[in-house]
Amino acid sequence: MNTFLKKALTTVTLTSTLILTGCMSTELKVNDKYEQPINLSTNNPALIFPVSLHGVPGSSSEVGLAITAGVAGQYGASVISAQQLYSVVGNLSWTLGESIRRGANKGDYKINYYGEKIATDLQYSMDKLTKALKSSGVINDKNFSFENVIVLHVDSTGGIPVPGIRRVTAFGGIINVKDLEVVSYIEKDLVLANDNDSILAQMPLEMNAIVEELIGKK
């Protein structure tokens, strides 16, 4: 099968699946303690926490960099990506995302609710990430500390398998790291074309849409 026919078949299959399954979205959950939209600026940028991906076809490191580069490209100096420092946070990239998911869906936004270790690990990792970004010259103000961190995660989801596509659940939240509280949270079920080029094109758009809703500017 030539490349054109393969891409055409993938598009038809993806479209058919979207019609049959829909692209379900949970309601945006907002912590009433914080005003919307969230104020991000060059003087008060948010950190994009290293992104963890489960169930996404292709190279996780390549897709992760594409997602965070897409968000940084959309918001400029108002956000700073730490994806290149993934090794600094390790498994916390996954456990933090899953923890805010469980808490926000129960209406509890306190990070400490999930266990003191998550909050402690977050503070420790934020300190290491901030120091690394200062050392590399990404942050020039030696006294700067982040107020907001954007946490994005993608997880595999159930459903009937369809050739040429992959279903995943993408979710994200914004955490006020000074208060250790979730500010906003949302998750969506996505249908992805099951090839690397399509994933690299689609995922940054999908995750940018999630960040836009989290900030409250959509």
KOLBA-207119 format. One line per field, with one value per residue: residue number from 1; residue in one letter; x, y, z of N, C-alpha, C in turn. Coordinates in Angstrom, 1 decimal, always signed. Atoms other than C-alpha are relative to their C-alpha. Example, Ala and Ser with C-alpha at 12.3 -4.5 7.8 and 13.67 -1.06 7.14 Angstrom:
2
num <- 1  2
residu <- a  s
n.px <- +0.9  -0.9
n.py <- -1.2  -1.1
n.pz <- +0.0  +0.0
ca.px <- +12.3  +13.7
ca.py <- -4.5  -1.1
ca.pz <- +7.8  +7.1
c.px <- +0.9  -0.8
c.py <- +1.2  +1.1
c.pz <- +0.0  +0.8
***
This chain:
218
num <- 1  2  3  4  5  6  7  8  9  10  11  12  13  14  15  16  17  18  19  20  21  22  23  24  25  26  27  28  29  30  31  32  33  34  35  36  37  38  39  40  41  42  43  44  45  46  47  48  49  50  51  52  53  54  55  56  57  58  59  60  61  62  63  64  65  66  67  68  69  70  71  72  73  74  75  76  77  78  79  80  81  82  83  84  85  86  87  88  89  90  91  92  93  94  95  96  97  98  99  100  101  102  103  104  105  106  107  108  109  110  111  112  113  114  115  116  117  118  119  120  121  122  123  124  125  126  127  128  129  130  131  132  133  134  135  136  137  138  139  140  141  142  143  144  145  146  147  148  149  150  151  152  153  154  155  156  157  158  159  160  161  162  163  164  165  166  167  168  169  170  171  172  173  174  175  176  177  178  179  180  181  182  183  184  185  186  187  188  189  190  191  192  193  194  195  196  197  198  199  200  201  202  203  204  205  206  207  208  209  210  211  212  213  214  215  216  217  218
residu <- m  n  t  f  l  k  k  a  l  t  t  v  t  l  t  s  t  l  i  l  t  g  c  m  s  t  e  l  k  v  n  d  k  y  e  q  p  i  n  l  s  t  n  n  p  a  l  i  f  p  v  s  l  h  g  v  p  g  s  s  s  e  v  g  l  a  i  t  a  g  v  a  g  q  y  g  a  s  v  i  s  a  q  q  l  y  s  v  v  g  n  l  s  w  t  l  g  e  s  i  r  r  g  a  n  k  g  d  y  k  i  n  y  y  g  e  k  i  a  t  d  l  q  y  s  m  d  k  l  t  k  a  l  k  s  s  g  v  i  n  d  k  n  f  s  f  e  n  v  i  v  l  h  v  d  s  t  g  g  i  p  v  p  g  i  r  r  v  t  a  f  g  g  i  i  n  v  k  d  l  e  v  v  s  y  i  e  k  d  l  v  l  a  n  d  n  d  s  i  l  a  q  m  p  l  e  m  n  a  i  v  e  e  l  i  g  k  k
n.px <- +0.9  -0.9  +0.1  +1.3  +1.1  -0.1  +0.4  +1.4  +0.7  -0.1  +0.9  +1.3  +0.2  +0.0  +1.3  +1.1  -0.1  +0.4  +1.5  +0.6  -0.3  +0.0  -1.2  +0.6  -0.7  +0.5  +0.2  -1.1  +0.1  -0.8  -0.1  +0.6  -0.9  -0.8  +0.7  -0.2  -1.1  -1.3  -0.9  -1.4  -0.7  -1.4  -0.5  +0.6  +0.3  +0.3  -0.9  +0.6  -0.6  -0.3  +1.3  -0.1  +0.9  +0.3  +1.0  -0.1  -0.9  -1.2  -1.0  +0.5  -0.9  +0.2  +1.4  +0.0  -0.7  +0.9  +1.1  -0.5  -0.4  +1.2  +0.5  -0.9  +0.2  +1.3  +0.0  -1.3  -0.7  +1.0  -0.1  -1.3  +0.1  -1.0  +0.0  -1.4  -0.5  +0.9  -0.7  -0.1  +1.2  +0.3  +1.4  +0.9  +0.7  +1.3  +0.7  +0.6  +1.2  +1.0  +0.5  +0.9  +1.2  +0.9  +0.5  +0.9  +1.3  +0.8  +0.3  -1.0  -1.1  -1.2  -1.0  -0.3  +1.1  -0.4  -1.1  -1.1  -1.2  +0.2  -0.3  -1.4  -0.7  +0.2  -0.8  -1.4  -0.2  +0.1  -1.3  -1.0  +0.2  -0.2  -1.4  -0.6  +0.4  -0.8  -1.4  -0.2  +0.3  +1.3  +0.5  -1.1  +0.2  -0.4  +1.0  +1.3  +0.6  +1.2  +1.3  +0.9  -0.6  +0.9  -0.2  +0.7  -0.3  +0.8  +0.1  +0.8  +1.4  +0.7  +0.8  -0.2  -1.1  +0.3  -1.3  -0.5  +0.2  -0.3  +0.8  -0.7  +0.6  -0.9  +0.5  -0.9  +0.4  -0.9  -0.2  -0.7  -1.0  -0.2  +1.1  +0.2  +1.4  +0.3  +0.7  +1.0  -0.3  +0.9  -0.5  +0.8  -0.3  -0.5  -0.2  -1.2  -0.5  -1.1  -1.3  -0.9  +0.2  +1.3  -0.1  -0.8  +0.8  +1.3  -0.1  -0.2  +1.2  +0.9  -0.4  +0.1  +1.4  +0.2  -0.6  +0.8  +1.2  -0.5  -0.3  +1.2  +0.0  +0.7
n.py <- -1.2  -1.1  -0.9  -0.8  +0.8  +0.3  -1.2  -0.2  +1.0  -0.4  -1.2  +0.4  +0.8  -0.9  -0.8  +0.9  +0.3  -1.1  -0.1  +1.1  +0.0  -1.4  -0.4  -0.4  -1.0  -0.3  -1.4  -0.7  -0.1  -1.2  -0.3  -1.3  -0.8  -0.7  -0.7  +0.4  +0.9  +0.0  -1.0  +0.4  -1.0  +0.2  -0.2  +1.1  +1.1  +1.3  +1.1  +1.3  +1.1  +1.0  +0.7  +1.4  +0.5  +1.4  +0.4  -0.8  +0.6  -0.8  -0.3  -0.8  -1.2  -0.8  -0.6  -0.9  -1.2  -0.7  -0.5  -1.1  -1.0  -0.6  -0.9  -1.1  -0.8  -0.7  -1.0  -0.8  -0.1  +0.2  +1.4  +0.5  +1.4  +0.8  +1.4  +0.4  +0.4  +1.1  +0.9  -0.6  +0.3  +1.4  +0.5  -1.0  -0.5  +0.9  +0.0  -1.3  -0.1  +0.9  -0.5  -1.2  +0.5  +0.7  -1.0  -1.0  +0.7  +0.1  -1.3  -0.4  -0.6  -0.1  +1.0  +0.8  +1.0  +1.3  +0.6  -1.0  +0.3  -0.6  -1.4  -0.1  +0.3  -1.1  -1.1  +0.4  +0.0  -1.3  -0.7  +0.5  -0.5  -1.4  -0.2  +0.4  -1.1  -1.1  +0.3  +0.0  -1.4  -0.1  -0.9  -0.9  -0.5  +1.0  +0.1  +0.4  +1.3  +0.2  +0.0  +0.9  +1.1  +0.6  +1.4  +0.7  +1.4  +0.8  +1.4  +0.8  +0.1  +1.2  -0.1  +1.0  -0.4  -0.2  +0.0  -1.3  -1.1  +0.3  -0.9  -0.3  -1.0  -1.1  -0.8  -1.0  -0.9  -1.1  +0.1  -1.1  +0.7  -0.6  +0.5  +1.4  +0.3  +0.0  -1.2  +0.4  +1.4  +0.5  +1.1  +0.3  +1.2  -0.4  +1.0  -0.4  +0.8  +0.8  +0.0  -1.0  -1.3  -0.5  -0.2  -1.2  -1.2  -0.2  -0.2  -1.4  -0.7  +0.5  -0.4  -1.4  -0.2  +0.3  -1.1  -1.2  +0.1  +0.0  -1.4  -0.7  -1.0  +0.5
n.pz <- +0.0  +0.1  -1.1  +0.1  -0.4  -1.5  -0.8  +0.2  -0.7  -1.4  -0.2  +0.0  -1.3  -1.1  +0.0  -0.3  -1.4  -0.7  +0.1  -0.8  -1.4  -0.5  -0.7  -1.3  -0.8  -1.3  -0.3  -0.6  -1.5  -0.4  -1.4  -0.2  -0.7  +0.9  +1.1  +1.3  +0.4  -0.8  +0.5  +0.4  +0.7  +0.0  -1.4  -0.8  +0.9  -0.6  +0.4  +0.5  -0.6  +1.0  +0.3  +0.1  +1.1  +0.1  +1.0  +1.2  +1.0  +0.3  -1.0  -1.1  -0.1  +1.2  -0.1  -1.1  +0.4  +0.9  -0.8  -0.8  +0.9  +0.6  -1.0  -0.1  +1.2  -0.1  -1.1  +0.0  -1.3  -1.1  -0.5  +0.1  +0.0  -0.7  +0.6  +0.2  -1.3  -0.4  -0.9  -1.4  -0.7  +0.1  +0.0  -0.5  +1.1  +0.1  -1.2  -0.3  +0.9  -0.5  -1.4  +0.1  +0.7  -1.0  -0.9  +0.6  +0.3  -1.3  -0.4  -1.0  +0.7  -0.8  +0.4  -1.2  -0.2  +0.6  -0.8  -0.1  +0.9  +1.3  -0.2  -0.3  +1.2  +0.9  -0.4  +0.2  +1.4  +0.4  -0.4  +0.9  +1.3  +0.1  -0.1  +1.3  +1.0  -0.3  +0.3  +1.4  +0.5  +0.4  -0.9  -0.3  -1.3  -1.0  -1.1  +0.6  -0.3  +0.8  -0.7  +0.6  +0.8  +0.9  +0.0  +1.1  +0.0  +0.9  -0.4  +0.8  -0.5  +0.5  +1.2  +1.0  +0.8  +1.4  +0.7  +0.5  -0.9  -1.4  -0.9  -1.2  -0.8  -0.3  -1.0  -0.5  -1.1  -0.4  -1.5  -0.7  -0.8  -1.3  -0.8  +0.2  +0.4  +1.4  +0.4  +0.9  +0.5  +1.0  +0.7  +1.2  +0.8  +1.4  +1.0  +0.7  +1.1  -0.6  +0.6  -0.7  +0.6  -0.4  -1.5  -0.2  +0.5  -0.7  -1.4  -0.4  +0.2  -1.1  -1.4  -0.1  -0.2  -1.4  -0.8  +0.1  -0.9  -1.4  -0.3  -0.1  +1.1  +1.1
ca.px <- +0.0  +1.5  +2.0  -1.0  -3.4  -2.1  -2.6  -6.0  -7.1  -5.9  -7.8  -11.0  -10.6  -9.9  -12.9  -15.2  -14.0  -14.5  -18.1  -18.7  -17.0  -16.9  -14.1  -15.4  -14.4  -14.8  -16.0  -13.2  -12.7  -11.6  -10.5  -12.7  -9.8  -8.1  -9.2  -9.6  -7.9  -4.6  -2.1  +1.0  +3.6  +7.3  +7.7  +5.5  +6.0  +4.6  +6.9  +5.8  +6.6  +8.3  +5.5  +5.0  +3.3  +1.7  +0.0  +1.1  +2.7  +6.2  +9.1  +7.9  +10.9  +10.3  +6.5  +7.1  +9.5  +7.0  +4.2  +6.2  +7.7  +4.2  +3.1  +6.2  +5.7  +2.1  +2.8  +6.4  +8.3  +5.1  +5.9  +9.2  +9.6  +11.5  +11.1  +14.8  +15.2  +12.9  +15.6  +15.6  +12.0  +11.8  +8.6  +7.2  +6.2  +3.6  +2.7  +2.0  -0.3  -2.2  -2.5  -4.0  -6.4  -7.7  -8.0  -9.6  -12.2  -13.2  -13.3  -10.2  -7.5  -4.9  -1.7  -1.2  -4.5  -2.8  +0.0  +2.8  +5.4  +3.8  +4.0  +7.5  +8.7  +7.1  +8.8  +12.1  +11.8  +10.8  +13.9  +16.1  +14.5  +14.6  +18.3  +19.1  +17.2  +19.1  +22.5  +21.8  +20.8  +17.2  +16.3  +18.4  +16.8  +18.6  +15.8  +13.0  +10.7  +7.8  +4.2  +2.5  +3.4  +1.6  +1.3  +0.4  +0.0  -1.3  -2.5  -3.8  -7.5  -9.9  -12.2  -12.5  -9.2  -9.4  -6.6  -4.6  -5.7  -5.0  -7.3  -5.7  -6.8  -5.0  -5.3  -3.7  -3.7  -2.2  -0.7  +0.1  +3.4  +3.5  +0.1  +0.4  -3.1  -4.5  -5.8  -7.6  -7.9  -9.4  -9.1  -10.2  -10.4  -8.5  -8.4  -4.9  -3.7  -1.3  +1.8  +4.7  +4.2  +0.5  +1.2  +3.9  +1.4  -1.7  -0.5  +0.9  -2.4  -4.4  -2.3  -2.2  -6.0  -5.9  -3.5  -5.7  -8.7  -6.6  -5.5  -9.0  -8.5  -10.7
ca.py <- +0.0  +3.3  +6.2  +8.3  +5.4  +4.5  +8.1  +8.3  +5.1  +6.3  +9.6  +7.8  +5.3  +8.1  +10.2  +7.2  +6.4  +9.9  +9.8  +6.5  +7.1  +10.9  +12.9  +13.0  +15.8  +16.3  +19.6  +22.0  +21.8  +25.1  +25.8  +28.7  +30.0  +31.3  +33.8  +32.9  +33.5  +32.7  +35.5  +34.3  +36.7  +37.1  +38.2  +35.4  +32.5  +29.0  +25.9  +23.0  +20.0  +17.2  +15.3  +11.6  +9.7  +6.2  +4.5  +7.1  +5.5  +6.5  +7.9  +9.2  +11.6  +12.9  +13.4  +14.9  +17.5  +18.3  +18.8  +21.1  +23.0  +23.6  +25.1  +27.2  +28.4  +29.3  +31.3  +32.5  +33.6  +33.2  +29.5  +27.7  +24.1  +21.6  +18.6  +18.5  +17.8  +14.8  +12.7  +15.1  +14.2  +10.6  +8.8  +11.9  +13.0  +10.1  +10.0  +13.7  +13.7  +10.7  +12.2  +15.5  +13.5  +11.4  +14.4  +16.9  +14.3  +14.1  +17.8  +18.0  +20.3  +20.0  +18.2  +17.0  +15.1  +12.5  +11.9  +14.0  +12.3  +13.7  +17.3  +16.8  +15.3  +18.1  +20.8  +18.9  +18.5  +22.1  +23.3  +21.1  +22.1  +25.8  +25.6  +23.8  +26.4  +29.1  +27.4  +27.0  +30.7  +30.0  +32.0  +35.1  +36.2  +34.4  +35.0  +33.8  +31.0  +29.6  +30.2  +28.0  +24.6  +23.1  +19.3  +17.3  +13.6  +11.1  +7.6  +4.7  +4.1  +1.2  +0.6  -1.6  -1.6  -0.3  -0.8  +2.4  +4.4  +4.6  +5.9  +7.7  +9.9  +13.3  +15.3  +18.3  +20.6  +23.8  +23.6  +26.6  +25.4  +27.9  +26.8  +23.2  +23.3  +22.4  +25.6  +24.0  +20.5  +18.9  +15.6  +14.4  +11.2  +11.5  +9.4  +9.4  +8.2  +5.4  +6.6  +8.8  +11.7  +12.1  +11.9  +14.6  +16.9  +16.2  +16.0  +19.5  +20.9  +18.7  +19.6  +23.3  +23.2  +21.7  +24.3  +27.1  +25.8  +25.3  +29.0  +30.1  +31.9  +29.7
ca.pz <- +0.0  -1.0  +1.4  +0.1  +0.4  +3.9  +5.1  +3.5  +5.1  +8.5  +8.1  +7.2  +10.1  +12.5  +11.4  +11.6  +15.1  +16.2  +15.0  +16.7  +20.0  +20.2  +21.9  +25.5  +27.8  +31.5  +32.8  +33.7  +37.5  +39.1  +42.6  +43.7  +45.8  +42.7  +40.1  +36.5  +34.1  +35.7  +35.2  +33.4  +32.2  +31.5  +35.1  +36.5  +34.1  +34.8  +34.7  +32.4  +34.5  +32.6  +30.8  +31.2  +28.3  +28.5  +25.6  +23.0  +19.9  +18.9  +20.9  +24.3  +24.5  +21.0  +21.6  +25.0  +23.6  +20.8  +23.3  +25.6  +22.7  +21.3  +24.6  +24.9  +21.3  +22.1  +25.3  +24.7  +27.8  +29.9  +30.3  +30.8  +29.8  +32.0  +29.6  +29.0  +32.7  +32.8  +34.5  +37.5  +38.4  +37.2  +38.2  +39.9  +36.4  +36.4  +40.1  +40.4  +37.4  +38.7  +42.2  +41.1  +38.8  +41.7  +44.0  +41.6  +40.5  +44.2  +44.5  +46.8  +45.6  +48.4  +47.3  +50.9  +50.7  +48.6  +51.1  +52.4  +50.2  +47.0  +48.4  +49.7  +46.4  +44.4  +46.5  +46.3  +42.5  +42.0  +43.9  +41.7  +38.5  +39.3  +40.3  +37.0  +34.9  +36.7  +36.2  +32.5  +32.1  +31.3  +34.4  +35.1  +38.4  +41.2  +43.6  +41.3  +42.4  +40.4  +41.6  +39.1  +37.5  +34.6  +34.9  +31.7  +31.4  +28.9  +29.8  +27.9  +28.0  +27.3  +24.4  +21.4  +19.5  +15.9  +13.4  +12.7  +15.7  +19.4  +22.2  +25.1  +28.0  +28.2  +31.3  +33.0  +35.9  +37.2  +40.7  +42.9  +44.3  +47.1  +48.4  +47.2  +45.7  +42.4  +40.7  +37.8  +36.2  +33.1  +31.2  +27.7  +25.8  +22.5  +19.4  +17.8  +14.4  +15.2  +13.4  +14.6  +12.1  +12.9  +16.7  +16.5  +14.6  +16.7  +20.3  +20.6  +19.3  +21.8  +24.8  +23.9  +23.9  +27.4  +28.7  +27.3  +29.2  +32.4  +32.2  +31.7  +28.4  +26.2
c.px <- +0.9  -0.3  -1.3  -1.2  +0.0  -0.5  -1.5  -0.9  +0.0  -0.9  -1.5  -0.4  -0.2  -1.3  -1.2  +0.0  -0.4  -1.5  -0.6  +0.2  -0.1  +1.3  -0.5  +0.9  -0.7  -0.2  +1.3  -0.3  +0.9  -0.1  -0.5  +0.9  +0.8  -0.8  +0.4  -0.2  +1.2  +1.0  +1.4  +0.7  +1.5  +0.6  -0.5  -0.3  -0.4  +1.1  -0.9  +0.8  +0.3  -1.2  +0.3  -1.1  -0.1  -1.0  +0.1  +1.0  +1.2  +0.9  -0.6  +0.8  -0.3  -1.4  -0.1  +0.6  -0.9  -1.2  +0.4  +0.5  -1.2  -0.6  +0.8  -0.1  -1.3  +0.1  +1.3  +0.7  -0.9  +0.0  +1.5  -0.1  +1.2  +0.1  +1.4  +0.6  -0.8  +0.7  +0.1  -1.2  -0.4  -1.5  -1.0  -0.8  -1.3  -0.8  -0.7  -1.2  -1.2  -0.6  -0.9  -1.3  -0.9  -0.6  -1.0  -1.3  -0.8  -0.3  +1.0  +1.2  +1.3  +0.9  +0.2  -1.0  +0.5  +1.2  +1.1  +1.1  -0.2  +0.4  +1.4  +0.8  -0.2  +0.9  +1.5  +0.4  +0.0  +1.3  +1.1  -0.1  +0.3  +1.5  +0.7  -0.3  +0.8  +1.5  +0.2  -0.3  -1.4  -0.7  +1.1  -0.1  +0.4  -0.9  -1.4  -0.4  -1.3  -1.2  -0.9  +0.8  -1.1  +0.4  -0.9  +0.3  -0.9  +0.1  -0.8  -1.4  -0.6  -0.7  +0.3  +1.1  -0.4  +1.3  +0.3  -0.2  +0.3  -0.8  +0.8  -0.8  +1.1  -0.6  +1.1  -0.5  +1.0  +0.1  +0.7  +1.0  +0.3  -1.1  -0.2  -1.4  -0.1  -0.9  -1.1  +0.4  -1.0  +0.6  -0.9  +0.5  +0.3  +0.1  +1.2  +0.2  +1.2  +1.3  +0.7  -0.3  -1.3  +0.0  +0.7  -0.8  -1.2  +0.2  +0.3  -1.3  -1.0  +0.4  +0.0  -1.5  -0.4  +0.6  -0.8  -1.2  +0.5  +0.3  -1.2  -0.2  -0.8  -1.5
c.py <- +1.2  +1.0  +0.8  -0.8  -0.3  +1.2  +0.3  -1.0  +0.3  +1.1  -0.5  -0.8  +0.9  +0.8  -0.9  -0.3  +1.1  +0.2  -1.0  +0.1  +1.4  +0.3  +0.6  +0.9  +0.2  +1.5  +0.5  +0.1  +1.1  +0.1  +1.4  +1.0  +0.9  +0.6  -0.5  +1.3  +0.2  +0.9  -0.6  +1.1  -0.3  +0.1  -1.0  -1.2  -1.3  -1.0  -1.1  -1.1  -1.1  -0.9  -1.5  -0.5  -1.6  -0.3  +0.8  -0.7  +0.9  +0.2  +0.9  +1.3  +1.0  +0.7  +1.0  +1.4  +0.8  +0.7  +1.3  +1.2  +0.7  +0.9  +1.2  +0.9  +0.8  +1.2  +0.7  -0.1  -0.1  -1.4  -0.4  -1.5  -0.7  -1.4  -0.5  -0.5  -1.1  -0.9  +0.5  -0.5  -1.5  -0.4  +1.0  +0.6  -0.8  +0.1  +1.3  +0.2  -0.9  +0.4  +1.1  -0.5  -0.6  +1.1  +1.0  -0.6  -0.3  +1.3  +0.5  +0.4  +0.1  -1.1  -0.9  -1.0  -1.3  -0.7  +1.0  -0.2  +0.7  +1.5  +0.2  -0.2  +1.1  +1.2  -0.3  +0.1  +1.4  +0.8  -0.4  +0.5  +1.5  +0.3  -0.3  +1.0  +1.3  -0.2  +0.0  +1.3  +0.2  +1.1  +0.9  +0.5  -1.0  -0.2  -0.5  -1.4  -0.1  +0.0  -1.1  -1.1  -0.7  -1.5  -0.6  -1.4  -0.7  -1.5  -0.8  -0.2  -1.3  +0.2  -1.1  +0.4  +0.1  +0.2  +1.5  +1.1  -0.5  +1.0  +0.2  +1.0  +1.1  +0.8  +0.9  +0.8  +1.1  -0.1  +1.3  -0.6  +0.6  -0.4  -1.5  -0.4  +0.0  +1.2  -0.4  -1.4  -0.3  -1.3  -0.3  -1.3  +0.4  -1.3  +0.4  -0.9  -0.7  +0.0  +1.3  +1.5  +0.7  +0.4  +1.3  +1.3  +0.2  +0.3  +1.4  +0.9  -0.4  +0.6  +1.5  +0.4  -0.2  +1.1  +1.3  -0.1  +0.1  +1.5  +0.8  +1.0  -0.5  +0.3
c.pz <- +0.0  +1.1  +0.0  +0.4  +1.5  +0.8  -0.2  +0.8  +1.5  +0.3  +0.0  +1.2  +1.2  +0.1  +0.4  +1.5  +0.8  +0.0  +0.9  +1.5  +0.6  +0.7  +1.3  +0.8  +1.3  +0.1  +0.6  +1.5  +0.5  +1.5  +0.2  +0.8  -0.9  -1.1  -1.3  -0.9  +0.8  -0.7  -0.2  -0.8  +0.0  +1.4  +1.0  -0.9  +0.8  -0.5  -0.6  +0.6  -1.0  -0.2  -0.1  -1.0  +0.1  -1.0  -1.3  -0.9  -0.2  +1.1  +1.0  +0.2  -1.1  +0.1  +1.2  -0.3  -1.0  +0.7  +0.8  -0.9  -0.6  +1.0  +0.2  -1.2  +0.1  +1.0  +0.2  +1.4  +1.2  +0.6  -0.3  +0.0  +0.8  -0.6  -0.1  +1.3  +0.6  +1.0  +1.4  +0.8  +0.0  +0.1  +0.6  -1.2  -0.2  +1.3  +0.4  -0.8  +0.5  +1.3  -0.2  -0.8  +1.0  +0.9  -0.6  -0.4  +1.2  +0.5  +1.1  -0.7  +0.8  -0.4  +1.2  +0.3  -0.5  +0.7  +0.0  -0.9  -1.4  +0.1  +0.2  -1.3  -1.0  +0.4  -0.3  -1.5  -0.6  +0.3  -1.0  -1.4  -0.1  +0.1  -1.4  -1.1  +0.3  -0.4  -1.5  -0.7  -0.5  +0.9  +0.5  +1.5  +1.1  +1.1  -0.5  +0.5  -0.7  +1.0  -0.5  -0.8  -0.8  -0.1  -1.1  +0.0  -1.0  +0.4  -1.0  +0.5  -0.7  -1.3  -1.0  -0.9  -1.5  -0.7  -0.5  +0.9  +1.4  +0.9  +1.3  +0.8  +0.3  +1.1  +0.5  +1.1  +0.2  +1.5  +0.4  +0.9  +1.3  +1.0  +0.0  -0.2  -1.5  -0.3  -1.0  -0.6  -1.1  -0.7  -1.2  -0.6  -1.4  -0.9  -0.9  -1.2  +0.5  -0.9  +0.5  -0.6  +0.4  +1.5  +0.2  -0.5  +0.9  +1.5  +0.5  -0.1  +1.1  +1.3  +0.1  +0.3  +1.5  +0.9  -0.1  +0.9  +1.5  +0.4  +0.1  -1.1  -1.2  +0.2
***
